[in-house]
Every structure is written in structure tokens, then in C-alpha cells.
């Protein structure tokens, strides 16, 4: 059976279980089980390669000890073992900050749940999972592609869609930022790890030539995610992508730490992120920030922190909603700060269907570099392909749709950019004159001619009178019918 069919059959089995309710719970259930199998397969490989290697999981709870025998523990004894022994033990694994893999296991299970109620169905799922060998590179790569689809399915799983950024967008932003092994790269709100996987893939394809390059890359990744489900999905994603110690993915809220406490040791060369927008932080979080940046709007707080976290010469690509461009108050002060501290050189304007169905608002990709103030900002308007009215679940944005922007970009130094029907440049002075309103519309777009306002109002008046006359006629007919 192919890996894809195996995963599909697992999902079908889970749908029969009365305890698993909806896509988000099914994906969460799948994930902790896959996680234990993947880490056990990795452990087997590491044990063979390193004489002194020890699994972070106690022997009794290793996948190989309780799950690999197809005729093994099942039914009520299996549920008792999972709920009363496995979960409590993994949630409270002892260990120090240096025990990276052990900390990963503990963090993953900290807020995880076993939703399944049938031990027989769980045994069927376990036996299906055992058919996948995660040490087989081909199978792991195939499963990685399927895992991407599982993450994409989160878009339709209620609010879980907030954790997923279209892969075309993450790949494009990563391509333009061009990370190298050894450059400290941070995603402070990493969700399921889309930017991290794109960065890993990008560096392996272009720059990782020897084991030392791979080691430098893995040691330079930084990430944080405050919610349990996406954190677990992200850690599993890292294991699937051959990351030996994914403990750099912290289960925490980046904003919960005081702004001023982020010092030189926390600075990074690259930030790639899509911070949550439209949401509000809990009471007290804003007090971690300077008075002039205090707000409960999550995206604004992240933007302030990103500027602080970048080293001089560091570069960032950030997804922000339209509201961040034209907003006033704290948003104005943030944009002024951004343009003073960084060269905000490019803003890509995306149509409002890119993030459907989770969000249907206009979004923008901001690219900036720390160290020099902004002089000019290039805008590029991405348009939906001909013959398509909008992006959707069935017709999502693809990387090739962004190829015209890459062709226009102008290389690493962005030389030779030209104004086109979708690209235009504004000066920092123009932005200041507008009170730091960055919501610049495409000057090359001809506004639709809707006609003379006076003439339109006259037509509306006639239409309203005709409607009133028809209503009176209908009323008279109904009254006459009732009198019969």
C-alpha cells in the first residue's frame, strides 16, 4: 500500500471513533502518534551510528516497546496504558535544558490529548502507522509531501487555519531573502513550520555541500509557537525534514517576554514570519512593550519586536494585513520607527483571496533590512492569473504565479528595477507627507468609469418610484383577494 493510501486509511479508521470530533482533533491525534513513530525510527538510526546515544524516551514508552507488534496490546488495556501511563510519563519527563530531544518530547506532550476512545480502532491505526519506515528516505520524502497536505487541510479545520501560510507565499519570501547556513534565522510565530521547512529546503538545494554545512544550518534555526497543536505539528515537521534536535522550536509566546530584555545575544540575521493578525493579545502582554508601542493588536507587537531583534544588516520578510499599512495611532508610530531603523525597500500587495478560506482580507509582504533608514519603497501589485476570478481551496496561489515578481525583482541587490503597470516607487518623503500611510494604490490602474453621479442619482430615483408603484399594486391585489 502506498504511503498516501496508508494515511487515508488511517484517517478513515479515526472517523469511526466516537472520541475524535472534526479535522483539528483528527490531525492532532495523528500527529502525536506519528511523532512517536518518527522519533523512534530516528532513535534506531542514531543508536546504530553513535555508540553512546540514548533515546530521550524511557524504554517502556518507546514506540518499539508497545506498538510495533501487530498482535500486541489492544482494546481496553491499550487505552489504559496510553491514558494512564504513556501520557502522564511523557508530560513529566525529567531532564535539563541541554537534553534537547527529551525537552522536545516533553513539550509536545505537555498539552497533547488522546482523543480516541476505542482501543481496537487505535490498534488498527498503530498497525497502519507501522507500515511507514521513516528511515527510508523515499518514504519519508513521500510522507513529507502528504504531511504538507495534512497541514493544508487545517485551513478548513475551524480556527486552525490561522497556523497555515500558503506554501507558494513562504517559498517566495524565502527565495527573496535567500538564507545561508550559519545565518541565525528566526520565525517568532512559526505555526506549523512552513517558513522553516522552506528555508531548510532552500539551503539544502543551494548551499549545503558537506556535513559541516548541514550542521551549521541546523544550529542556526530559531522558532517559537505558543499554541500546542501547531507546535506539535511544527516539531513533527522538523523531524520529517531530518532535523535531529528540533528543541529550537520553543513552546512559548514570544511576546510574553519584556521587549527591553531582548539584547545582543537574541539578535538574528533573518526573520521570516507571518505573525497572527486580527487577534488581540491577553491582558498584560502590551505592558511588556514601550509606552509608545503598547497595543493589544498582535501583528503590531510582532512588528515592533522584529525590528528590535534584527542585527545591523539583518533582513526580514513579514506578512501584514492592509490595516497595518493605513492604520493610525500606534500603527503610525510603528511605521515611522520601521522606516527610521530599516530600509523598507519592497512591499508586495497580494489580493484578498490568497489566504481564503481562513481570511479574506488584503495582505502584504514587507521586505526590509536593518541599519539604514528608508529612502524609497517599491510596490508590486500581484494579480490573479488570467481566466481566474480569485484564489480558492481548489485553485490556490502557486509559486509560478509569483515568478513575474521574481523576474522584476532585480537580483540580490535589486538593481535595474523599473516601473511597470504593476510596479511603482514612492519616496520616504511622500510617505511622511501622508502621515506614514503606506496604503499606496497602483497609480497605473485606470479607475472604472461608473458614470455621472447626478445622472446615476436620477436613475435611482426613477427606479425607487417604480418599485413603490409595484408594491402598491401588489398590496391592492392581495387586499382584494382577502375580501373574497
C-alpha positions as CSV (number, residue, x, y, z in Angstrom):
1,X,0.0,0.0,0.0
2,X,1.3,3.5,-0.9
3,X,2.1,6.0,1.9
4,X,-0.8,8.2,0.7
5,X,-3.3,5.3,0.8
6,X,-1.9,4.4,4.3
7,X,-2.6,7.9,5.6
8,X,-6.0,7.9,4.0
9,X,-6.9,4.6,5.6
10,X,-5.7,5.9,9.0
11,X,-8.0,8.9,8.7
12,X,-10.9,6.6,7.7
13,X,-10.4,4.5,10.8
14,X,-10.3,7.6,13.0
15,X,-13.6,8.8,11.6
16,X,-15.2,5.6,13.2
17,X,-14.0,6.6,16.7
18,X,-16.6,8.5,18.7
19,X,-14.0,10.4,20.6
20,X,-12.4,12.2,17.6
21,X,-14.5,15.2,16.6
22,X,-13.6,17.0,13.5
23,X,-10.4,17.7,11.4
24,X,-8.4,19.6,14.1
25,X,-8.8,16.7,16.6
26,X,-8.1,14.1,14.0
27,X,-4.9,15.9,12.9
28,X,-3.8,16.4,16.5
29,X,-4.3,12.7,17.2
30,X,-2.5,11.7,14.0
31,X,0.4,14.0,14.9
32,X,1.3,12.7,18.4
33,X,1.2,9.1,17.1
34,X,3.3,9.9,14.0
35,X,5.7,11.9,16.3
36,X,6.4,8.8,18.5
37,X,6.9,6.6,15.5
38,X,9.2,9.1,13.7
39,X,11.3,9.8,16.8
40,X,11.7,6.1,17.5
41,X,12.8,5.4,13.9
42,X,15.3,8.3,14.3
43,X,16.5,6.8,17.6
44,X,17.1,3.4,16.0
45,X,19.3,5.1,13.3
46,X,21.1,7.3,15.9
47,X,21.8,4.2,18.1
48,X,23.4,2.4,15.2
49,X,25.6,5.5,14.3
50,X,26.5,6.7,17.8
51,X,27.7,4.2,20.5
52,X,26.8,6.4,23.4
53,X,23.4,7.6,22.1
54,X,20.4,7.1,24.4
55,X,16.7,7.7,23.4
56,X,15.0,10.6,25.2
57,X,12.0,8.3,25.9
58,X,12.1,5.6,28.7
59,X,12.3,2.1,27.2
60,X,8.7,1.2,28.4
61,X,7.2,4.1,26.4
62,X,9.3,3.8,23.2
63,X,7.2,3.0,20.2
64,X,9.1,-0.2,19.5
65,X,8.2,-1.5,23.0
66,X,4.4,-1.2,22.9
67,X,3.3,-0.5,19.3
68,X,5.3,-2.5,16.8
69,X,3.8,-6.0,17.4
70,X,0.6,-6.2,15.2
71,X,-0.8,-8.7,17.7
72,X,0.2,-6.5,20.7
73,X,-1.7,-4.7,23.4
74,X,-5.2,-3.6,22.2
75,X,-8.7,-2.8,23.4
76,X,-9.2,-1.5,27.0
77,X,-5.7,-2.4,28.2
78,X,-4.2,-0.3,25.3
79,X,-6.4,2.7,26.3
80,X,-5.5,2.3,30.0
81,X,-1.8,2.2,29.0
82,X,-2.0,5.3,26.8
83,X,-4.1,7.4,29.1
84,X,-2.8,6.4,32.5
85,X,0.9,5.6,31.8
86,X,2.2,6.9,28.4
87,X,0.8,10.4,28.5
88,X,1.5,11.2,32.2
89,X,5.0,9.9,31.9
90,X,5.9,11.8,28.7
91,X,4.3,15.0,30.1
92,X,6.7,14.9,33.1
93,X,9.9,13.7,31.5
94,X,12.8,14.8,33.7
95,X,15.8,16.5,32.1
96,X,17.9,19.6,31.9
97,X,18.0,22.4,29.3
98,X,20.8,20.5,27.5
99,X,18.6,17.5,26.8
100,X,17.2,18.9,23.6
101,X,15.4,15.8,22.3
102,X,14.0,15.0,25.7
103,X,12.7,18.5,26.1
104,X,11.0,18.3,22.7
105,X,9.1,15.2,23.7
106,X,8.0,16.8,27.0
107,X,6.9,20.0,25.2
108,X,5.0,18.1,22.5
109,X,3.0,16.1,25.1
110,X,2.7,18.9,27.6
111,X,-0.8,19.9,26.3
112,X,-1.5,17.0,24.0
113,X,-4.5,14.7,24.3
114,X,-5.6,11.3,23.3
115,X,-9.0,11.7,21.7
116,X,-9.6,8.1,20.7
117,X,-11.9,6.0,22.9
118,X,-11.7,2.7,21.1
119,X,-8.6,0.6,21.8
120,X,-9.4,-1.7,18.9
121,X,-9.5,1.2,16.5
122,X,-6.3,2.6,18.0
123,X,-4.6,-0.7,17.4
124,X,-5.7,-0.6,13.8
125,X,-4.3,2.9,13.4
126,X,-1.0,1.8,15.1
127,X,-0.6,-1.1,12.7
128,X,-1.1,1.1,9.7
129,X,1.5,3.6,11.0
130,X,4.0,0.7,11.4
131,X,3.8,0.2,7.7
132,X,5.7,3.5,7.2
133,X,9.5,3.4,7.6
134,X,10.7,6.9,8.3
135,X,14.3,5.9,7.9
136,X,13.6,5.1,4.3
137,X,14.4,8.4,2.6
138,X,12.0,7.9,-0.3
139,X,9.1,7.0,2.1
140,X,10.0,9.9,4.4
141,X,10.0,12.4,1.5
142,X,6.7,11.0,0.2
143,X,5.2,11.2,3.6
144,X,6.6,14.8,3.9
145,X,4.6,15.8,0.9
146,X,1.5,14.2,2.4
147,X,2.1,15.9,5.7
148,X,2.1,19.2,3.8
149,X,-1.3,18.3,2.6
150,X,-2.4,17.5,6.1
151,X,-1.3,20.9,7.2
152,X,-3.1,22.5,4.3
153,X,-6.2,20.7,5.4
154,X,-6.0,22.7,8.6
155,X,-7.4,25.7,6.6
156,X,-10.8,24.1,6.7
157,X,-10.5,23.0,10.4
158,X,-12.2,25.9,12.1
159,X,-9.8,28.5,13.5
160,X,-6.9,26.1,12.9
161,X,-6.4,27.7,9.5
162,X,-4.6,30.6,11.2
163,X,-1.5,28.4,11.5
164,X,-1.1,27.8,7.8
165,X,0.5,30.1,5.3
166,X,0.2,29.1,1.6
167,X,3.4,27.3,0.6
168,X,3.8,29.5,-2.5
169,X,4.0,32.5,-0.3
170,X,6.5,31.0,2.2
171,X,8.6,29.7,-0.7
172,X,8.6,33.1,-2.5
173,X,9.6,35.0,0.7
174,X,12.3,32.5,1.5
175,X,13.7,32.7,-2.1
176,X,13.9,36.5,-2.0
177,X,15.5,36.6,1.5
178,X,18.0,33.8,0.4
179,X,19.2,32.4,3.8
180,X,22.6,30.8,4.0
181,X,23.8,28.1,6.5
182,X,25.1,29.7,9.7
183,X,22.9,32.8,9.4
184,X,20.7,32.9,12.5
185,X,17.1,32.6,11.2
186,X,14.0,33.2,13.4
187,X,10.3,32.7,13.0
188,X,8.8,34.2,16.2
189,X,5.3,32.9,15.4
190,X,6.2,29.7,13.5
191,X,2.8,27.9,13.3
192,X,3.3,24.5,11.7
193,X,6.8,25.5,10.4
194,X,6.2,26.5,6.8
195,X,8.9,29.1,6.7
196,X,11.4,26.8,8.5
197,X,10.8,24.0,6.0
198,X,11.2,26.3,3.1
199,X,14.4,27.7,4.5
200,X,15.8,24.2,5.1
201,X,14.9,23.1,1.6
202,X,16.3,26.3,0.1
203,X,19.7,26.0,1.8
204,X,20.0,22.3,1.1
205,X,19.3,22.8,-2.6
206,X,21.8,25.7,-2.9
207,X,24.4,25.9,-0.2
208,X,24.6,22.6,1.8
209,X,27.5,20.8,0.2
210,X,29.1,18.9,3.2
211,X,28.1,17.7,6.7
212,X,29.6,20.8,8.3
213,X,27.2,23.0,6.2
214,X,24.2,20.9,7.3
215,X,25.3,21.2,11.0
216,X,25.7,25.0,10.7
217,X,22.2,25.2,9.2
218,X,20.6,23.1,11.9
219,X,22.3,25.0,14.7
220,X,21.2,28.4,13.3
221,X,17.4,27.9,13.3
222,X,15.2,29.6,15.9
223,X,11.4,29.5,16.3
224,X,8.6,29.9,18.8
225,X,4.9,28.9,18.8
226,X,2.6,29.5,21.7
227,X,-0.3,27.1,20.8
228,X,0.0,23.4,21.4
229,X,-1.4,21.9,18.2
230,X,0.8,23.9,15.7
231,X,3.8,23.5,18.0
232,X,3.4,19.7,17.8
233,X,2.8,19.9,14.1
234,X,5.9,22.0,13.6
235,X,8.2,19.7,15.7
236,X,7.0,16.7,13.8
237,X,7.6,18.7,10.6
238,X,11.2,19.3,11.6
239,X,11.8,15.6,12.4
240,X,10.4,14.8,8.9
241,X,12.8,17.2,7.4
242,X,15.8,15.4,9.0
243,X,16.3,17.9,11.9
244,X,18.0,15.8,14.6
245,X,17.2,18.2,17.5
246,X,14.1,20.3,17.0
247,X,14.2,21.8,20.5
248,X,14.9,25.2,19.0
249,X,11.1,25.3,18.3
250,X,10.1,26.7,21.7
251,X,6.5,26.2,23.0
252,X,6.1,29.7,24.3
253,X,4.7,33.2,23.5
254,X,7.5,35.4,22.0
255,X,5.6,38.5,23.1
256,X,5.3,37.4,26.8
257,X,8.9,38.4,27.4
258,X,9.7,42.1,28.1
259,X,10.7,43.9,24.9
260,X,13.7,45.6,26.7
261,X,15.0,42.2,27.8
262,X,15.8,41.1,24.2
263,X,19.5,42.0,24.0
264,X,22.5,41.4,21.7
265,X,22.5,37.7,22.4
266,X,19.0,37.4,21.0
267,X,19.7,39.3,17.7
268,X,19.3,37.4,14.4
269,X,20.3,37.9,10.8
270,X,17.0,36.8,9.3
271,X,13.3,36.9,10.3
272,X,10.8,35.1,8.1
273,X,7.3,35.1,9.6
274,X,3.5,35.5,9.2
275,X,2.5,36.9,12.6
276,X,-1.1,36.3,13.7
277,X,-3.2,39.3,12.7
278,X,-6.8,40.3,13.5
279,X,-6.3,38.9,17.0
280,X,-5.8,40.5,20.4
281,X,-3.2,39.6,23.0
282,X,-4.3,38.8,26.5
283,X,-4.3,41.5,29.2
284,X,-0.8,42.5,30.3
285,X,1.1,41.5,27.2
286,X,1.2,45.0,25.9
287,X,2.9,46.2,29.1
288,X,6.0,44.3,28.0
289,X,6.5,47.0,25.3
290,X,7.5,50.6,25.5
291,X,4.5,53.0,26.1
292,X,4.5,54.4,22.5
293,X,4.2,50.8,21.1
294,X,1.6,49.5,23.5
295,X,-1.4,47.8,21.8
296,X,-3.2,44.6,22.1
297,X,-3.0,44.0,18.3
298,X,-0.8,41.0,17.9
299,X,0.7,41.9,14.4
300,X,1.7,45.4,15.6
301,X,3.6,44.0,18.7
302,X,5.4,41.5,16.5
303,X,6.5,44.2,14.0
304,X,8.0,46.2,16.9
305,X,9.8,43.2,18.2
306,X,11.1,42.1,14.8
307,X,12.8,45.5,14.3
308,X,14.5,45.1,17.6
309,X,15.6,41.5,17.1
310,X,17.3,42.1,13.7
311,X,21.1,42.7,13.8
312,X,22.5,45.6,11.8
313,X,22.5,44.4,8.2
314,X,19.8,41.8,9.1
315,X,16.9,41.2,6.7
316,X,13.3,40.3,7.2
317,X,10.2,39.3,5.2
318,X,6.9,39.7,7.0
319,X,3.2,39.1,6.1
320,X,1.0,42.0,7.3
321,X,-2.7,42.9,6.6
322,X,-3.8,46.1,4.8
323,X,-4.8,47.6,8.1
324,X,-1.1,47.8,9.2
325,X,-0.4,49.9,6.1
326,X,-3.1,52.6,6.6
327,X,-3.7,52.3,10.4
328,X,-3.1,55.3,12.7
329,X,-2.0,55.8,16.3
330,X,0.4,53.0,17.4
331,X,0.5,51.8,13.8
332,X,1.7,55.2,12.6
333,X,4.5,55.3,15.3
334,X,5.5,51.7,14.3
335,X,5.8,52.6,10.6
336,X,7.8,55.7,11.4
337,X,10.1,53.5,13.6
338,X,10.4,50.9,11.0
339,X,11.4,53.4,8.3
340,X,13.9,55.1,10.5
341,X,15.6,51.9,11.7
342,X,15.3,49.9,8.5
343,X,15.3,50.2,4.7
344,X,11.8,49.1,3.9
345,X,12.6,48.5,0.2
346,X,9.8,46.4,-1.1
347,X,6.0,45.9,-0.4
348,X,4.3,43.1,-2.4
349,X,0.5,43.7,-2.4
350,X,-1.5,40.5,-2.5
351,X,-5.2,40.1,-3.5
352,X,-7.6,39.3,-0.6
353,X,-8.2,35.7,-1.8
354,X,-4.7,34.4,-1.1
355,X,-5.5,33.3,2.4
356,X,-9.0,32.0,1.8
357,X,-10.9,30.5,3.4
358,X,-9.3,31.4,6.7
359,X,-9.0,35.1,5.9
360,X,-10.5,37.2,3.1
361,X,-8.6,40.5,3.7
362,X,-5.9,42.1,1.6
363,X,-2.3,41.1,2.7
364,X,1.1,42.4,2.0
365,X,4.7,41.1,2.1
366,X,7.1,43.6,3.6
367,X,10.8,43.2,2.9
368,X,13.2,45.3,4.9
369,X,16.9,45.5,6.1
370,X,18.1,46.8,9.4
371,X,20.7,49.6,9.6
372,X,19.8,52.3,7.2
373,X,16.7,54.5,7.0
374,X,14.2,54.1,4.2
375,X,14.7,56.3,1.1
376,X,12.4,54.7,-1.4
377,X,9.8,52.0,-1.3
378,X,9.0,49.8,-4.3
379,X,5.5,48.5,-4.5
380,X,4.5,45.5,-6.6
381,X,0.9,44.5,-7.2
382,X,0.4,40.7,-7.6
383,X,-2.5,40.0,-9.8
384,X,-4.6,36.8,-10.1
385,X,-3.8,34.8,-13.2
386,X,-5.9,35.5,-16.3
387,X,-9.1,33.3,-16.5
388,X,-9.4,33.1,-12.7
389,X,-11.5,35.5,-10.6
390,X,-9.9,34.6,-7.3
391,X,-7.7,32.1,-5.5
392,X,-9.5,29.4,-3.7
393,X,-9.0,26.0,-2.0
394,X,-9.3,24.3,-5.3
395,X,-7.2,26.9,-7.2
396,X,-4.7,28.2,-4.7
397,X,-1.8,30.5,-5.3
398,X,1.2,28.7,-6.7
399,X,4.9,29.6,-6.8
400,X,4.9,30.0,-10.6
401,X,2.2,32.7,-10.1
402,X,4.9,34.8,-8.3
403,X,7.6,34.2,-11.0
404,X,6.9,37.6,-12.8
405,X,7.7,39.3,-9.5
406,X,11.0,37.4,-9.2
407,X,11.9,38.4,-12.8
408,X,11.1,42.0,-11.9
409,X,13.0,41.9,-8.6
410,X,16.4,42.8,-9.9
411,X,18.7,40.2,-8.4
412,X,20.2,40.2,-4.9
413,X,21.0,43.9,-4.9
414,X,17.6,44.8,-6.6
415,X,19.3,46.7,-9.4
416,X,17.6,47.7,-12.6
417,X,14.0,47.8,-11.2
418,X,11.6,49.6,-13.5
419,X,8.1,50.9,-13.1
420,X,5.6,48.8,-14.9
421,X,1.8,48.5,-14.9
422,X,2.1,46.5,-11.7
423,X,5.2,48.2,-10.1
424,X,5.8,51.7,-8.8
425,X,8.1,53.6,-6.5
426,X,7.4,56.1,-3.7
427,X,9.8,58.2,-1.7
428,X,10.1,58.3,2.1
429,X,9.1,62.0,2.0
430,X,5.8,61.1,0.2
431,X,5.1,58.5,3.0
432,X,5.8,61.1,5.7
433,X,3.6,63.7,4.0
434,X,0.7,61.2,4.2
435,X,1.3,60.7,7.9
436,X,3.0,57.3,7.3
437,X,0.1,55.9,5.4
438,X,1.6,53.1,3.3
439,X,-1.6,52.2,1.6
440,X,-0.5,53.3,-1.9
441,X,-2.7,52.2,-4.7
442,X,-1.4,51.3,-8.1
443,X,-1.1,54.7,-10.0
444,X,-1.1,52.8,-13.3
445,X,-4.6,51.4,-12.8
446,X,-7.3,53.4,-14.6
447,X,-10.3,53.8,-12.3
448,X,-13.5,52.3,-13.6
449,X,-15.9,54.9,-15.0
450,X,-19.1,54.5,-13.1
451,X,-20.9,57.4,-14.9
452,X,-22.0,60.9,-13.8
453,X,-23.2,61.0,-10.2
454,X,-26.2,63.3,-10.9
455,X,-27.4,61.0,-13.7
456,X,-27.0,57.9,-11.5
457,X,-29.0,59.5,-8.7
458,X,-31.8,60.4,-11.1
459,X,-31.9,56.8,-12.4
460,X,-32.0,55.6,-8.8
461,X,-34.9,58.0,-8.0
462,X,-36.9,56.6,-11.0
463,X,-36.2,53.0,-10.0
464,X,-37.4,53.7,-6.4
465,X,-40.7,55.2,-7.7
466,X,-41.3,52.2,-10.0
467,X,-40.7,49.9,-7.0
468,X,-43.1,51.8,-4.8
469,X,-45.8,51.7,-7.6
470,X,-45.4,47.9,-8.0
471,X,-45.6,47.5,-4.2
472,X,-48.9,49.4,-4.1
473,X,-50.3,47.3,-6.9
474,X,-49.4,44.1,-5.2
475,X,-50.9,45.3,-1.9
476,X,-54.2,46.2,-3.7
477,X,-54.3,42.7,-5.3
478,X,-53.7,40.9,-2.0
479,X,-56.4,43.0,-0.2
480,X,-58.9,42.3,-2.9
481,X,-58.2,38.6,-2.7
482,X,-58.7,38.6,1.1
483,X,-62.1,40.2,0.8
484,X,-63.5,37.5,-1.4
